[in-house]
Amino acid sequence: MKPAIFSRPFFEDKSRAFWRLQAVGWSGYMLLRIVSNISNTGLAIEGVIRVLIESIIGYCLTLLLSTLYGYFRRLPRISGILLTIATLLLATLIYAVLNAFTLSVIRDAEPGISLGLVLGNVFLNFIVLAGWSALYFGINFYLVVESQTDQLKLLENQASSAQLAMLRYQLNPHFLFNTLNSISTLVLLKQTERANVMLSRLSSFLRYTLANEPTAHVTLSQETETLKLYLEIEKMRFDDRLRPHFDIDPRVAKARLPSLLLQPLVENAIKYAVTPQEEGADITVSARLAGERVHIAVTDTGPGLTETRLRPTLSTGVGLANIRERLAQAYGPDHRFEAKSNPGKGFSVEIEIPFQIEEPAREAA
């Protein structure tokens, strides 16, 4: 956790933060010098007055330095560095001369400035002003880095959200075409009731896909209901050839996952398992809790993969890489994605993600 002084609320108003640090810093310096003076020379009012004047002079000089440094920071680097060093040395000399004069006024009957008094103050005054300058540039550098880091994070989040949206919107145009074609066929056959049911289900499915944020996470129960709606549409095309099954552990019903993550996998199973077989195929969607992880599997009883007939892509045309990329965007390395094939007996995809149940900021509609 960052110290309070370096937390963002403290520096939200840079002007206010500067005046606070200036007041606290010079007050602390004054108290430290007074305590040191008392411990060395005893309680002498002259020493206290001298330290008070010295602190006021230092406070005023650093106000002037902050203005000049702010201007120098906008200059080319070499010019800015040279001017900063020259200004620091000049300010040290002025500080030493004023402190020497103050000491002479308090201590001597005939005030005056001597080279010895000036040189006696130069080292301490240089250390004080150089330390103040280092803090000034250090804090400003910290604020610049923080600002750039925030901008980089914002750009990364925007890029990630755009990529997630792109991946989510890569829905299968063939599904929509086939469904509309089926509805058209039902209308031509004057099976208006079935056509209305199919159109209503298609409308509900599209409403869900378009209404939700593309980067939203939904509960597994919501995802399952969407899959059932999708399968009901497809079942009107394939009848008994499409045999869907769901085996969802109630304990993971509220687990969250990216919206429409499983739909392309089911769509893939329909294309490569149900369509090519006269008897159709079973498609099973299962989910169970494994410790702090959710294990999800989409399996089918199709022909699986063979050397002559591969299943390289989803019917969306973007491949299993689409699902992998969405998982990587959502969970980073904290997930597992594995595709398995048993030639002649089926194909399965297994996904393992963290068990998360809270994400109110990304709740789907």
C-alpha positions as CSV (number, residue, x, y, z in Angstrom):
1,M,0.0,0.0,0.0
2,K,1.3,3.5,-0.9
3,P,2.0,5.9,1.9
4,A,-0.8,8.5,2.3
5,I,1.5,11.3,1.1
6,F,2.0,9.5,-2.2
7,S,-1.6,8.5,-2.7
8,R,-3.5,10.0,-5.6
9,P,-6.0,12.1,-3.5
10,F,-3.1,14.0,-1.9
11,F,-1.8,15.1,-5.3
12,E,-5.2,15.6,-7.1
13,D,-4.7,19.3,-6.4
14,K,-1.0,19.9,-7.1
15,S,-1.1,23.5,-5.9
16,R,-2.6,22.6,-2.6
17,A,-0.2,19.7,-2.2
18,F,2.8,22.0,-2.8
19,W,1.8,24.5,-0.2
20,R,1.2,21.8,2.3
21,L,4.5,20.1,1.7
22,Q,6.2,23.5,1.8
23,A,4.7,24.5,5.1
24,V,5.3,21.1,6.7
25,G,8.8,20.8,5.4
26,W,10.1,24.2,6.5
27,S,8.2,24.0,9.9
28,G,10.0,20.7,10.5
29,Y,13.3,22.2,9.5
30,M,12.8,25.1,11.8
31,L,11.9,22.9,14.8
32,L,14.9,20.6,14.2
33,R,17.2,23.6,14.0
34,I,15.8,25.1,17.2
35,V,16.1,21.8,19.1
36,S,19.7,21.4,17.8
37,N,20.6,25.0,18.7
38,I,19.1,24.6,22.3
39,S,21.0,21.4,22.9
40,N,24.3,23.0,21.8
41,T,24.1,26.5,23.3
42,G,21.2,26.4,25.7
43,L,17.9,28.3,25.6
44,A,19.0,31.6,24.0
45,I,16.4,33.8,22.4
46,E,18.9,35.1,20.0
47,G,19.5,31.6,18.6
48,V,15.8,31.0,18.3
49,I,15.2,34.3,16.4
50,R,18.1,33.5,14.1
51,V,16.7,30.1,13.2
52,L,13.3,31.6,12.7
53,I,14.6,34.2,10.3
54,E,16.8,31.6,8.5
55,S,13.7,29.4,8.0
56,I,11.6,32.3,6.6
57,I,14.4,33.2,4.2
58,G,14.7,29.6,3.1
59,Y,10.9,29.4,2.6
60,C,10.8,32.5,0.4
61,L,13.8,31.4,-1.6
62,T,12.3,28.0,-2.4
63,L,9.1,29.7,-3.5
64,L,11.2,31.5,-6.1
65,L,13.1,28.4,-7.0
66,S,9.9,26.5,-7.6
67,T,8.8,29.1,-10.1
68,L,12.1,29.0,-11.9
69,Y,12.4,25.2,-11.8
70,G,8.9,25.0,-13.3
71,Y,10.1,27.2,-16.2
72,F,13.4,25.2,-16.6
73,R,11.5,21.9,-16.9
74,R,9.9,23.1,-20.2
75,L,13.3,23.9,-21.7
76,P,15.5,21.5,-23.6
77,R,17.1,19.0,-21.2
78,I,20.7,20.2,-21.3
79,S,19.7,23.9,-21.0
80,G,17.3,23.1,-18.2
81,I,19.9,21.1,-16.2
82,L,22.6,23.8,-16.6
83,L,20.2,26.6,-15.6
84,T,18.9,24.6,-12.6
85,I,22.5,24.1,-11.3
86,A,23.4,27.7,-11.8
87,T,20.2,28.9,-10.1
88,L,20.8,26.5,-7.2
89,L,24.4,27.8,-6.7
90,L,23.2,31.5,-6.9
91,A,20.3,30.8,-4.4
92,T,22.9,29.1,-2.1
93,L,25.1,32.2,-2.2
94,I,22.1,34.6,-1.6
95,Y,21.0,32.3,1.3
96,A,24.5,32.3,2.9
97,V,24.8,36.1,2.6
98,L,21.5,36.8,4.2
99,N,22.1,34.3,7.0
100,A,25.5,35.8,7.6
101,F,24.0,39.3,7.8
102,T,21.3,38.0,10.2
103,L,23.9,36.4,12.5
104,S,26.0,39.6,12.4
105,V,23.0,41.8,13.3
106,I,22.1,39.5,16.3
107,R,25.6,38.9,17.5
108,D,27.8,41.9,16.7
109,A,27.6,45.4,18.0
110,E,28.5,46.7,14.5
111,P,26.7,44.5,12.0
112,G,28.5,43.6,8.8
113,I,29.1,40.8,6.3
114,S,32.5,39.0,6.3
115,L,33.8,36.4,3.9
116,G,34.2,34.0,6.9
117,L,30.6,34.3,8.0
118,V,29.4,33.7,4.4
119,L,31.6,30.6,3.9
120,G,30.5,29.3,7.3
121,N,26.9,29.2,6.1
122,V,27.5,28.0,2.5
123,F,27.8,24.3,3.1
124,L,24.6,24.0,5.3
125,N,22.6,26.2,3.0
126,F,23.7,24.3,0.0
127,I,22.7,21.0,1.6
128,V,19.2,22.4,2.5
129,L,18.5,23.9,-0.9
130,A,19.9,20.9,-2.8
131,G,17.8,18.6,-0.7
132,W,14.7,20.7,-1.3
133,S,15.5,20.7,-5.1
134,A,15.9,17.0,-5.1
135,L,12.5,16.5,-3.4
136,Y,10.9,19.0,-5.9
137,F,12.2,17.2,-9.0
138,G,11.6,13.7,-7.4
139,I,8.0,14.4,-6.6
140,N,7.4,15.9,-10.0
141,F,9.0,12.9,-11.7
142,Y,6.8,10.6,-9.7
143,L,3.7,12.5,-10.7
144,V,4.7,12.3,-14.4
145,V,5.4,8.6,-14.2
146,E,2.0,8.1,-12.4
147,S,0.2,10.1,-15.1
148,Q,1.9,8.1,-17.9
149,T,1.1,4.8,-16.1
150,D,-2.6,5.8,-15.8
151,Q,-2.7,6.7,-19.4
152,L,-1.1,3.4,-20.4
153,K,-3.5,1.4,-18.3
154,L,-6.4,3.4,-19.8
155,L,-5.2,2.6,-23.3
156,E,-4.6,-1.1,-22.5
157,N,-8.2,-1.3,-21.0
158,Q,-9.6,0.4,-24.1
159,A,-7.7,-2.0,-26.4
160,S,-8.7,-5.0,-24.3
161,S,-12.4,-4.0,-24.3
162,A,-12.3,-3.3,-28.1
163,Q,-10.7,-6.7,-28.7
164,L,-13.2,-8.5,-26.5
165,A,-16.1,-6.7,-28.3
166,M,-14.6,-7.8,-31.6
167,L,-14.3,-11.4,-30.5
168,R,-17.8,-11.5,-29.0
169,Y,-19.4,-10.0,-32.2
170,Q,-17.8,-12.6,-34.4
171,L,-21.1,-14.6,-34.4
172,N,-21.9,-17.1,-37.1
173,P,-23.7,-15.4,-40.0
174,H,-24.5,-18.9,-41.3
175,F,-26.6,-19.6,-38.2
176,L,-28.7,-16.5,-38.8
177,F,-28.9,-17.3,-42.6
178,N,-29.9,-20.9,-41.9
179,T,-32.5,-19.9,-39.3
180,L,-34.1,-17.3,-41.6
181,N,-34.0,-19.8,-44.4
182,S,-35.8,-22.4,-42.2
183,I,-38.4,-19.8,-41.2
184,S,-38.9,-18.9,-44.9
185,T,-39.4,-22.6,-45.7
186,L,-41.9,-23.0,-42.9
187,V,-43.9,-20.0,-44.2
188,L,-43.9,-21.4,-47.7
189,L,-45.1,-24.8,-46.3
190,K,-47.8,-22.7,-44.5
191,Q,-46.6,-24.0,-41.1
192,T,-47.1,-20.6,-39.7
193,E,-47.3,-21.7,-36.1
194,R,-43.8,-23.3,-36.2
195,A,-42.5,-20.3,-38.1
196,N,-43.8,-17.9,-35.4
197,V,-42.2,-20.0,-32.6
198,M,-38.9,-20.1,-34.4
199,L,-39.0,-16.4,-35.2
200,S,-39.8,-15.6,-31.6
201,R,-36.9,-17.7,-30.3
202,L,-34.6,-16.2,-32.8
203,S,-35.7,-12.7,-31.7
204,S,-35.1,-13.5,-28.0
205,F,-31.7,-14.9,-28.8
206,L,-30.6,-11.9,-30.9
207,R,-32.0,-9.5,-28.3
208,Y,-29.8,-11.2,-25.7
209,T,-26.7,-11.0,-27.9
210,L,-27.2,-7.4,-28.8
211,A,-28.5,-6.0,-25.5
212,N,-25.6,-7.2,-23.4
213,E,-22.2,-5.5,-23.2
214,P,-19.7,-7.5,-25.3
215,T,-17.2,-7.5,-22.4
216,A,-19.8,-8.4,-19.7
217,H,-19.6,-11.5,-17.6
218,V,-22.7,-13.5,-17.0
219,T,-23.6,-16.3,-14.6
220,L,-23.3,-19.9,-15.8
221,S,-27.1,-20.2,-15.3
222,Q,-27.6,-17.3,-17.7
223,E,-25.2,-18.8,-20.2
224,T,-27.0,-22.1,-20.0
225,E,-30.4,-20.6,-20.6
226,T,-29.1,-18.8,-23.6
227,L,-27.6,-22.1,-24.9
228,K,-31.0,-23.8,-24.4
229,L,-32.7,-21.0,-26.4
230,Y,-30.1,-21.4,-29.2
231,L,-30.6,-25.2,-29.2
232,E,-34.4,-24.9,-29.3
233,I,-33.9,-22.9,-32.5
234,E,-31.6,-25.5,-34.0
235,K,-33.7,-28.4,-32.8
236,M,-36.6,-27.1,-35.0
237,R,-34.2,-27.7,-37.9
238,F,-32.7,-31.0,-36.9
239,D,-35.6,-32.5,-34.8
240,D,-34.5,-35.7,-33.1
241,R,-31.1,-35.7,-34.8
242,L,-30.0,-33.0,-32.3
243,R,-30.1,-34.4,-28.7
244,P,-28.8,-31.8,-26.2
245,H,-28.0,-32.6,-22.6
246,F,-27.1,-30.4,-19.6
247,D,-25.3,-31.5,-16.5
248,I,-24.8,-28.4,-14.4
249,D,-23.7,-28.6,-10.8
250,P,-26.0,-26.3,-8.8
251,R,-23.0,-25.0,-6.9
252,V,-21.6,-23.3,-10.0
253,A,-24.8,-21.8,-11.2
254,K,-23.7,-18.4,-10.1
255,A,-20.2,-18.7,-11.4
256,R,-19.3,-16.0,-13.9
257,L,-17.8,-16.4,-17.3
258,P,-17.6,-14.2,-20.5
259,S,-21.0,-13.8,-22.2
260,L,-21.7,-16.3,-25.1
261,L,-18.4,-18.1,-24.5
262,L,-20.0,-21.6,-24.9
263,Q,-22.4,-20.9,-27.8
264,P,-19.7,-21.2,-30.6
265,L,-18.6,-24.5,-29.1
266,V,-22.1,-25.9,-29.3
267,E,-22.5,-24.4,-32.7
268,N,-19.3,-26.2,-33.7
269,A,-20.6,-29.5,-32.4
270,I,-23.8,-29.1,-34.4
271,K,-21.9,-28.4,-37.6
272,Y,-19.4,-31.2,-37.3
273,A,-21.3,-33.8,-35.3
274,V,-25.0,-33.5,-36.0
275,T,-25.0,-32.3,-39.6
276,P,-22.8,-35.0,-41.2
277,Q,-24.5,-38.0,-39.5
278,E,-27.9,-39.3,-40.5
279,E,-28.6,-40.4,-36.9
280,G,-27.4,-37.0,-35.6
281,A,-25.5,-36.8,-32.3
282,D,-25.7,-36.1,-28.6
283,I,-24.3,-32.8,-27.4
284,T,-23.6,-32.5,-23.6
285,V,-22.7,-29.4,-21.7
286,S,-21.5,-30.1,-18.2
287,A,-20.1,-27.9,-15.4
288,R,-18.8,-28.9,-12.0
289,L,-16.9,-27.3,-9.1
290,A,-13.4,-28.5,-8.6
291,G,-12.0,-26.8,-5.5
292,E,-11.8,-23.1,-6.3
293,R,-12.1,-23.8,-10.1
294,V,-15.0,-24.3,-12.4
295,H,-14.6,-27.2,-14.9
296,I,-16.8,-26.8,-18.1
297,A,-17.0,-29.4,-20.9
298,V,-18.8,-29.4,-24.2
299,T,-18.8,-32.9,-25.8
300,D,-20.5,-34.5,-28.7
301,T,-20.9,-38.1,-30.1
302,G,-19.8,-37.1,-33.7
303,P,-17.1,-38.6,-35.8
304,G,-14.4,-36.7,-34.0
305,L,-11.2,-35.7,-35.9
306,T,-9.5,-37.9,-38.4
307,E,-6.5,-37.3,-40.6
308,T,-8.7,-36.7,-43.7
309,R,-11.4,-34.7,-41.9
310,L,-10.1,-32.2,-39.4
311,R,-12.1,-29.7,-37.4
312,P,-9.8,-26.7,-37.7
313,T,-12.3,-24.0,-37.2
314,L,-15.6,-23.0,-35.6
315,S,-18.3,-22.4,-38.0
316,T,-17.7,-18.7,-37.3
317,G,-14.6,-19.1,-39.4
318,V,-12.4,-17.7,-36.6
319,G,-11.4,-21.0,-35.1
320,L,-10.9,-22.2,-31.6
321,A,-8.4,-19.3,-31.2
322,N,-11.5,-17.0,-30.7
323,I,-12.4,-18.9,-27.5
324,R,-8.8,-19.1,-26.4
325,E,-8.3,-15.3,-26.9
326,R,-11.5,-14.4,-25.0
327,L,-10.3,-16.6,-22.1
328,A,-6.9,-15.0,-22.2
329,Q,-8.4,-11.6,-22.2
330,A,-10.7,-12.4,-19.3
331,Y,-8.4,-14.5,-17.0
332,G,-4.8,-14.1,-18.3
333,P,-2.9,-17.3,-17.6
334,D,-5.3,-18.3,-14.9
335,H,-7.4,-20.7,-17.1
336,R,-7.1,-23.9,-19.0
337,F,-8.5,-24.7,-22.5
338,E,-8.1,-28.1,-24.0
339,A,-9.7,-29.8,-27.1
340,K,-9.8,-33.6,-27.3
341,S,-10.8,-35.9,-30.0
342,N,-11.6,-39.6,-30.1
343,P,-11.8,-40.5,-33.8
344,G,-15.2,-42.1,-34.5
345,K,-16.5,-41.5,-31.1
346,G,-16.7,-37.8,-30.6
347,F,-15.0,-34.5,-29.8
348,S,-14.8,-32.5,-26.6
349,V,-13.6,-29.1,-25.4
350,E,-12.7,-28.6,-21.7
351,I,-12.5,-25.2,-20.0
352,E,-11.3,-24.5,-16.5
353,I,-11.7,-21.0,-15.0
354,P,-11.6,-19.5,-11.5
355,F,-14.7,-19.7,-9.5
356,Q,-15.9,-16.1,-9.4
357,I,-19.4,-15.0,-8.3
358,E,-19.2,-11.3,-8.0
359,E,-18.8,-8.8,-10.8
360,P,-21.5,-6.1,-10.3
361,A,-19.8,-3.6,-12.6
362,R,-20.1,-5.9,-15.6
363,E,-23.5,-7.4,-15.0
364,A,-25.2,-8.4,-18.2
365,A,-28.7,-7.2,-19.0
